[in-house]
Amino acid sequence: MTDLTKIPVTVITGFLGAGKTTLIRHLIQNPQGKRLAVLVNEFGTVGVDGDILKSCADENCPAENIVELANGCICCTVADDFIPTIEALMALPVRPDHILIETSGLALPKPLLKAFDWPAIRSRITVDGVIALADAEAVAAGRFVPETEAEHDTPLAEVFEDQIACADIVLLSKADLAGDAGIAAARAAIDTARPVLPMTDGVIDPRVILGLNAAAEDDLAARPSHHDGADDHEHEDFDSAVIELPEIADPERLAEAIRTLARDRHILRVKGHVAVAGKPMRLLVQAVGERVRHQFDRPWQGARQSRLVVIAEHDHIDADAIRADLLAAL
């Protein structure tokens, strides 16, 4: 790649817990001879996804090529965060062949595409494609169906529809959990003429989603949004809280407590690391609604600090009450 060649960028979007980080981890492990760089945007103040990806770093995507921006939406802070970060990735000692951007699960991708028209970067990068992940099981269950009798779509439906409408390819993640019937129902529920492909555990041939040459920054009119015409967008419908906990004794009790939170307090997403008494490894916790997964990922480095990021619609976030519920259950 010469210095005059535009660096292709793939934007990977999708709602909270759809499997974006798992997909990027697969791409890092199967780079097809490309040197990759990754920009991860987190909605909460505690970064989890970037840490997961850095554990997969290798010569094709070293740790310095993986950058995390937490507590915000990069398309809302273009000048302060996004442009300088992209410029830093392009200025790495060894220039990346391809940049992957993982948006936050609440991001609207179209405003991000508009940022690629900034003079500072337009002549140097191009949006190779936008990949939207949709949790096949959740879509089939009607989680993102708009309230047709309401004056406006629900916040969940708006974000989901914007992500799908902006995509070049839609990947139905967690296809193994949805099954054939669930995949068929999810396909029927997704209103798009774009290709819709099932995927399990983030595994897909990278050649299917990289090298699309979509130049999406030049194709904005074909990517409608609920927020077209607005100067910016806000995330006031959603909020996050960081919950600090003491060491726990039983990971399964914590998992059940999180399931109860999802039911009783309408929690959308929980993720973080927890210290388990007597265990030198830290416990990685990932929850989407009532679906909770936990595993020991690596030894603690530094303080054994248990912190969970909890995300929900704004009216359902009460950090003190959530922490009290978790402590009472443990």
KALINGI-V787674 format. One record per backbone hydrogen bond with DSSP energy under -0.5 kcal/mol. NH is the residue of the N-H (numbers start at 1). CO is the residue of the C=O. E is the energy in kcal/mol with one decimal. If there is no record, write none. Layout:
# KALINGI-V787674
NH,CO,E + NH,CO,E
This chain:
# KALINGI-V787674
5,2,-1.4 + 7,124,-2.6 + 8,97,-0.7 + 9,126,-2.5 + 10,99,-2.7 + 11,9,-0.5 + 11,129,-2.3 + 12,10,-0.6 + 12,101,-3.4 + 13,11,-0.6 + 13,131,-2.8 + 15,133,-0.6 + 18,15,-2.1 + 23,19,-2.1 + 24,20,-2.4 + 25,21,-2.4 + 26,22,-1.8 + 27,23,-2.1 + 28,24,-2.5 + 29,25,-1.9 + 30,26,-0.9 + 31,28,-0.5 + 34,31,-1.7 + 36,34,-0.7 + 36,60,-2.3 + 37,98,-1.7 + 38,65,-3.0 + 39,100,-2.7 + 40,67,-3.0 + 41,102,-2.6 + 42,40,-0.5 + 42,69,-2.8 + 47,45,-0.6 + 52,48,-1.9 + 53,49,-2.3 + 54,50,-2.4 + 55,51,-1.2 + 56,53,-1.8 + 57,54,-1.3 + 58,61,-0.8 + 61,58,-0.7 + 65,62,-2.2 + 66,63,-1.7 + 67,38,-2.9 + 67,65,-0.6 + 69,40,-3.3 + 70,68,-0.5 + 71,44,-2.6 + 72,42,-1.6 + 74,72,-0.5 + 76,73,-2.2 + 77,73,-0.7 + 77,74,-0.6 + 81,77,-2.9 + 82,77,-1.4 + 83,78,-2.7 + 85,81,-1.8 + 86,82,-2.7 + 87,83,-2.6 + 88,84,-2.1 + 89,85,-2.1 + 90,86,-2.3 + 91,87,-1.1 + 92,89,-1.1 + 95,93,-0.6 + 96,89,-0.5 + 97,35,-2.9 + 98,35,-1.4 + 99,8,-2.4 + 100,37,-3.0 + 101,10,-2.7 + 102,39,-2.9 + 102,100,-0.5 + 103,12,-2.0 + 103,101,-0.7 + 107,104,-1.8 + 109,107,-0.6 + 112,108,-0.7 + 113,109,-2.0 + 114,110,-2.0 + 115,111,-1.0 + 115,112,-0.6 + 116,112,-0.7 + 116,113,-1.3 + 117,114,-1.7 + 118,115,-1.7 + 121,118,-1.7 + 122,118,-2.5 + 123,119,-0.6 + 124,121,-2.1 + 125,121,-1.7 + 126,7,-2.0 + 128,9,-1.7 + 128,126,-1.1 + 129,9,-1.2 + 131,11,-3.1 + 131,129,-0.5 + 132,130,-0.5 + 132,169,-2.3 + 133,13,-2.5 + 133,131,-0.5 + 134,171,-2.6 + 136,134,-0.7 + 136,173,-2.3 + 139,135,-2.8 + 140,136,-2.4 + 141,137,-1.6 + 142,139,-1.6 + 143,138,-2.2 + 145,142,-1.2 + 148,146,-1.2 + 150,147,-1.8 + 158,154,-2.5 + 159,155,-2.2 + 160,156,-2.4 + 161,157,-2.8 + 162,158,-2.4 + 163,159,-2.2 + 164,160,-2.2 + 165,161,-2.6 + 166,162,-1.3 + 167,164,-1.2 + 168,130,-3.2 + 169,130,-1.4 + 170,195,-2.8 + 171,132,-2.8 + 172,170,-0.6 + 172,197,-3.1 + 173,134,-1.7 + 173,171,-1.2 + 175,199,-2.1 + 177,174,-0.9 + 178,174,-1.5 + 179,175,-2.3 + 182,178,-1.1 + 183,179,-2.5 + 184,180,-2.2 + 185,181,-2.3 + 186,182,-2.6 + 187,183,-2.6 + 188,184,-2.0 + 189,185,-1.5 + 190,186,-1.4 + 191,189,-0.6 + 192,190,-1.3 + 195,168,-0.7 + 197,170,-2.7 + 199,172,-2.7 + 200,203,-0.6 + 203,200,-1.9 + 204,202,-0.7 + 208,205,-2.4 + 209,205,-0.6 + 209,206,-0.8 + 210,206,-2.3 + 214,128,-2.5 + 215,127,-0.5 + 216,127,-2.0 + 218,215,-2.4 + 219,216,-1.7 + 222,219,-1.0 + 223,220,-2.0 + 228,225,-1.3 + 230,227,-2.0 + 238,235,-1.7 + 239,312,-2.6 + 241,310,-2.1 + 243,241,-0.6 + 243,308,-3.2 + 244,242,-0.6 + 245,306,-1.7 + 248,275,-2.5 + 253,250,-0.6 + 254,250,-1.5 + 255,251,-2.3 + 256,252,-2.3 + 257,253,-2.1 + 258,254,-2.2 + 259,255,-2.1 + 260,256,-2.1 + 261,257,-2.0 + 262,258,-2.4 + 263,259,-1.8 + 264,260,-3.1 + 265,261,-2.9 + 266,262,-0.6 + 267,261,-0.8 + 268,311,-2.0 + 269,311,-1.9 + 270,287,-2.0 + 271,309,-1.8 + 272,285,-1.8 + 273,307,-1.5 + 274,283,-2.2 + 276,281,-0.5 + 277,248,-2.9 + 279,276,-2.3 + 282,298,-2.8 + 283,274,-2.7 + 284,282,-0.6 + 284,295,-3.4 + 285,272,-3.0 + 285,283,-0.5 + 286,293,-2.9 + 287,270,-3.0 + 288,291,-2.5 + 289,268,-1.6 + 291,288,-2.2 + 292,290,-0.8 + 293,286,-3.1 + 295,284,-1.9 + 297,282,-1.8 + 297,295,-0.5 + 298,282,-0.6 + 300,280,-1.9 + 305,303,-1.6 + 306,245,-0.7 + 306,304,-0.6 + 307,273,-2.3 + 307,305,-0.6 + 308,243,-2.4 + 309,271,-3.5 + 310,241,-2.9 + 310,308,-0.6 + 311,269,-2.8 + 312,239,-2.1 + 313,266,-0.5 + 314,237,-3.0 + 316,313,-2.5 + 317,314,-1.5 + 318,316,-0.7 + 322,318,-2.7 + 323,319,-2.6 + 324,320,-2.2 + 325,321,-2.3 + 326,322,-2.2 + 327,323,-2.7 + 328,324,-2.4 + 329,325,-1.5 + 330,326,-1.4
